[in-house]
């Protein structure tokens, strides 16, 4: 079978309170990362993304795939949580995800 190795509907099988608790924990975890990043655009380096940035991008990308780009949850992550840091962070990283060919 082709397709993602994860259940994209798993979050729908949780109870409302369980799901709310998971989102609260996710926001807190990203808050700790936000605090560690400070004013930098990256997790570790000053200007260039590192492997750590790629790993964080991958985790955020999976969340986007699971909940959908038009979902309330994704909008909260990219626009509301931590003053919209994660939406800006993902936009900044997009330029590094492109390969220019001659």
VMD Tcl script that draws the C-alpha trace (Angstrom):
set ca {
  {0.00 0.00 0.00}
  {1.35 3.41 -0.91}
  {0.82 6.39 1.34}
  {1.90 7.86 4.63}
  {2.99 5.42 7.33}
  {0.86 7.19 9.90}
  {-2.86 7.34 10.56}
  {-3.95 10.81 9.41}
  {-7.25 10.31 11.24}
  {-5.77 9.23 14.60}
  {-6.36 12.65 16.14}
  {-10.08 12.22 15.42}
  {-10.23 9.07 17.57}
  {-9.18 10.88 20.75}
  {-11.64 12.33 23.20}
  {-12.11 16.10 23.20}
  {-10.28 16.55 26.50}
  {-7.41 14.26 25.46}
  {-6.96 16.19 22.25}
  {-7.08 19.52 24.06}
  {-4.39 18.30 26.48}
  {-2.14 17.19 23.60}
  {-2.44 20.60 21.91}
  {-1.67 22.33 25.20}
  {1.46 20.19 25.58}
  {2.46 20.90 21.97}
  {2.11 24.64 22.47}
  {4.21 24.43 25.66}
  {6.91 22.38 23.88}
  {7.10 24.89 21.03}
  {7.19 27.63 23.66}
  {10.33 26.10 25.15}
  {11.89 25.96 21.68}
  {10.83 29.55 21.06}
  {12.56 30.57 24.29}
  {15.74 28.73 23.34}
  {15.80 30.39 19.92}
  {15.46 33.89 21.30}
  {15.88 36.44 18.53}
  {17.55 34.00 16.10}
  {15.76 32.58 13.07}
  {17.40 29.21 13.64}
  {17.67 26.72 16.47}
  {21.47 26.67 16.63}
  {23.27 28.86 14.11}
  {22.96 32.60 13.65}
  {21.90 32.77 10.01}
  {21.92 29.40 8.21}
  {19.53 26.56 8.99}
  {21.02 23.43 10.52}
  {20.00 19.79 10.85}
  {18.08 20.76 13.99}
  {16.02 23.20 11.92}
  {15.33 20.48 9.35}
  {14.16 18.16 12.12}
  {11.82 20.79 13.57}
  {10.54 21.61 10.07}
  {9.81 17.90 9.49}
  {7.81 17.64 12.70}
  {5.81 20.76 11.90}
  {5.26 19.50 8.35}
  {3.80 16.21 9.63}
  {1.44 18.16 11.87}
  {0.37 20.23 8.86}
  {-0.28 17.05 6.85}
  {-2.33 15.51 9.65}
  {-4.51 18.48 10.60}
  {-4.58 20.27 7.23}
  {-3.45 23.73 6.22}
  {-6.91 25.22 6.62}
  {-7.54 23.80 10.07}
  {-8.03 25.81 13.22}
  {-5.06 23.99 14.77}
  {-2.63 24.84 11.96}
  {-3.77 28.45 11.94}
  {-3.11 28.63 15.68}
  {0.40 27.17 15.29}
  {1.41 29.43 12.41}
  {-0.38 32.64 13.34}
  {-1.23 32.73 17.03}
  {1.21 30.68 19.08}
  {4.30 32.61 20.15}
  {3.37 35.72 18.19}
  {3.19 33.84 14.89}
  {6.78 32.68 15.13}
  {6.19 29.28 13.53}
  {4.53 30.66 10.42}
  {7.44 33.07 9.97}
  {9.94 30.31 10.70}
  {8.43 27.97 8.11}
  {8.31 30.76 5.51}
  {11.97 31.55 6.19}
  {12.94 27.88 5.81}
  {11.06 27.50 2.51}
  {13.82 29.25 0.59}
  {16.29 26.62 1.80}
  {14.08 23.77 0.67}
  {14.36 24.68 -2.99}
  {17.02 23.37 -5.32}
  {18.05 25.66 -8.14}
  {19.03 23.93 -11.36}
  {20.96 25.33 -14.26}
}
mol new
graphics top color blue
foreach p $ca { graphics top sphere $p radius 0.5 }
foreach p [lrange $ca 0 end-1] q [lrange $ca 1 end] { graphics top cylinder $p $q radius 0.2 }
display resetview
